[in-house]
């Protein structure tokens, strides 16, 4: 059984109800996550900036915008709205 499946077992959750989320967050490799997100965001940005030069017709690019770019931007917007940074203190 994988680690994620083990963590979601009802008996494990009951026994660790107060620290399950904290323990999970402690195991996140934020450096790797930052690198992967930056890499993919850069690729998405390059594609969007060069969409008129890419191979394929407008219908294909419209579907890519509908199915990939716009949902990703929406998710990023939700993230930005949920994580506020106080810039006055910086």
N, C-alpha and C positions, 0 to 999 in steps of 0.2 A: 504494500500500500504506500502511495506517495505521501510526502510530507504534508502537502495541502489537504489531501483526503483525511489523513490522521488528525490534523488540526480541526477538521470540521465534524469529527465524530461527536455525537451528543455527550458521551461520558467525559471526553476530554474537555469539551466546552464548559460543562457544569463544574468540573474540578478546577478550571482555570478562568472562570468567568470574569474575574476582576483584572487579569493581566494579559488575556489572550491577544488583544489588539496591540498592547504595548510590546509584547514579546515579538509579534509579527513585524511591527515597525522596526524594532531593533535589528532584525535580520535583513532588512532591505539594503541592498548595495546601491546607495544613492549616487555614488560616483559613476557606476556603470549605467544606471538609469538615466542620469543626466547626459552621458555620452550618447546613448542610444536615441534618446528623444531629440537631442541636438542634431544628430546625424540625419534622422528621418525628417525633421522639420526643415533642415537645409535642403534635402532632396525635394520635398514638397514645394518649397519656395522656388527652387530652380525650375521645376516643372511649370509652376504657375506663371513665373516670369517669362518663360520661353514657350508658352503653350501655342502661340501662333507659328512657331518655327518647327514644332514637333511633327513627326510623321502621323498620318491618319487624317480623317476628315473631321469636320466640325461636330458631327454627331457623336463620334467616339470621344472627342475631348469634352463635349457637353456631359456625357455619361460619367467620365472620370471626375469632372467637377462635381456632379450631383452625388456620386457614390463614394468619393474619396475626399476631395479637397474641402467641400463645404461641411460634411460631417466632422472632419478633423478640426476645422476652424471653430465650429460650434462647440466641440468638446474642450478645446483650448480656451475659448471664451468663458465657458462655465468654470474651468479651473482658475482662470485669472480673477473672476468675480468672487470665487470662494476663498482665495488666499490673498488677503489684503496685506500690503506691506506699508508700514508707516515711513514715508520718505522724509518726514520732517526731522526724525532722529538721526538720519544718516548723513 
